[in-house]
Amino acid sequence: MKTSLVSLAVLAIAVSEVAAFPALAAEHAERLANSQRGKRSTLARSIHKKRVTFDPASQYTSTTGAHAFVPPNFAAGDVRGPCPGLNAAANHGYIPHNGVGTMGDFVNGTNEAYGMALDLGGFLAVYGSVFDGNLLGYSIGGPTSLNQLPLNNLLGLTGAPQGLSGSHNKYEADTSPTRGDLYLYGNDYEVQVPQFQQYYDALIEGVDADTQYANLIDFRIARFNDSITRNSHFFYSPFAGVLVSPAGFSFPVRMMANHSAEFPEGSLSKAQLMSFFSITGKSGKFVYTVGHERIPDNWYKRAIGDEYTIPGFLADVLDFGEKYPPLLDVGGNTGKTDSFTPVDIGSLTKGVFSAADLLEGNNLECYALQISQAALPDILGGAETNIGDLTQILKPLSDNIAENLLGLGCPTLNGIDDSQYDVYPGYNNCPNGCSGYSS
C-alpha cells in the first residue's frame, strides 16, 4: 500500500537526486540557455552568433573499451525502447546497459555521449522519472523486474512504472518519423522500415545540420498528414504531440550529426543515421534489428558551449510551426480518418493563450512548458487518492519548469480544460499513457 510516509521518504531521495546534477552546473546551464533564448528559427538565427569551433579532443565520443558496443541481452532483462539515442547510449555504456537508470544517469549520460545540455537533459529525465518511472528513475523500454528501478518500483504515480514504451499520449505520440502510430501498428516503439526509408531519402548529405533540419520540413508535414489520413485514432496532445514529437525529427540532426573541422556545427550522413537507428542493408532493402542501435566509430559530439538546450529545441519546434502552423494544433481525429479537429487553444487554456498569438514573443516557450505542468492532474488520473502530498512529490518537476520559465514574462496558466479531449477516441482509449489501447 502506498503511503504518504513512504512517499515523503522517496521524495527526499528524489530531491537530492535532482539537485545533484543541475546544481553543480546551474550557472553553466543558465549561460547556455540564455545564449539561445530569443532565437526564433534555424533560418532566422543571427549570422553574427558566436562561431562554433571544433575540438576533437573534447568532442570525441568513445566506442571502445568501456564504451564498446554490447547488444542487449533481452533474456536477462535488458530493455530497449522508442528512443534510438537512449538505446545506443545503453549499448555503449553511457547509461546503464540494462536500460534502467536514475535521473542522474540519463542527464550525465546524454551530456557525455551527445552533448545534450543539462537544462534539456534534466527536464526530460525528471519528466520521464515522474511519469514513466518511480520518481527516481525509469526504463527506456517497457516495465522492468522489481529489482531494477530504485526502491523496487515503488511509487509509480499512475501504477506500476511502464517505462517509455508504455508512455503513449504521455511522453511518446503518434506521427513519429520512424515509429508507427499505436492504433495502426499495435506498438509505437519499433522502427517501421518504410518510414525509416522516407527519413533516409529526405536527409540531404554534405551540408550543415541547420540546412539538413530545414530540409526535413516536407517529410515532417507528410508524416503528420499520413496520421490524419490513415489513423482514425490519431491524437496530438499539447505535450507529447506538439512539444515532444518534433524531437524525432530534430534530435537526429542535432544530436546524432558528426562534428568536424569542415562542419563544426555538425552534419549527419546516411550511414550514421542507419547506425543510430539499427538499420543494415542497402537502400530499398533495409533490415531493422531490434535494440542494436550503435554510436558510429570516429564520431564527435556537439562542442562544449554549443550543447542542445531547451531554447534551442523550442526554436526548432517553432521553426517548423512557422512553416506549417497545423503542427502546433492540439487535437486529433474523431473516430474516422481525415476528421482532424483542432482544440481551441483559448478554451483549453481557459483564455490564457490563443492560437492567434502562440507564435509571438515567448508565448510558445511559455505555453509548452506550462502546459506540461498544467496537464499533471489529467495524466495522474486518480493517483491523488493513492499518494500523499502530490504537490511536494512533484516539486522537482515543478521547480525544473519554473527555472526554465525565468525571465520569459509568461502569463500564468493555472490549469487546462481536459473536457476538450472528450471527442477523441485516441485520447479516451489511452488517457494516462499506455503501450496499447484499452477496449
Order of alpha helices (4+ residues) and beta strands (2+ residues): alpha-alpha-alpha-beta-alpha-beta-alpha-alpha-beta-alpha-alpha-alpha-alpha-beta-alpha-alpha-beta-beta-beta-alpha-beta-beta-alpha-alpha-alpha-alpha-alpha-alpha
